[in-house]
Amino acid sequence: MRQLIIEKNQDKNGLVIIDGKDFHYLRQVLRVKAGDMVKLRLSDRELYNSTVAKIDDSAKKITLQICAETQPPVIENVTSQSTAPEYTLFQFIPKPQKLELIVRQATECGVKNIVPVISEYAEKGSIAALAGGKKERLERIVREARQQSGSPVDTTIFDPVTVEQAIEIWNRIKEQAGGDAAGYVLSERTVEEPFGRFKDKTPAAVCIVCGNEGGISPDELELLTKKALLYPVHFSVNILRCETAALYGLAAVQTAITGF
């Protein structure tokens, strides 16, 4: 179910005024009419049901009324949310357009953390492209993807890090999860199937490392397996582009661990 994500709260009467780009999204993309229902995620990060109470096209404003039955907020799928792990994607930096696609797809898949990694095979131009307003663009892509997919996960884009720093981040996440974590690095080499050890238990945190156009170097793979204790995963399919591998890897790992 699509949702609108805004950094506002309702007033004392349960009204929310929508304007600017959010007005355009509701009016031109969702094509809402008076009386339509809109899923609304406010600044408190909770999801509410709302009704389109008024549309003022001349002022480019829409008034939403929070439905009485959703105060307190809508209760989301508690079972799936409470048992689903927190996913982190460490993505070796590819070309900018590919990274945008990966970020969009990872967000739709419910990934919590997306960490661009400066790797041996990353192009200098691709790394430099992440400076300035590029991160802001990626954050807009995250917001649009969450609105389109209805993801309740507040996906975060990290600043670019080195492989060593990525390992430190993952080790901190594992510590916060009390060691209840599983990490995988997508490998081009055939390796032993690692998923079986988690069939009877869903870890609290999961990470996936995906290479870029050049893949992952032997030295980087050794670092990831020895210092981060990641399990190499090889898919016996055709050769995948990095943007395909990230999505394929997320889907395969999610299915293997949680069964959905």
Disulfide bonds with the S-S distance in Angstrom:
none
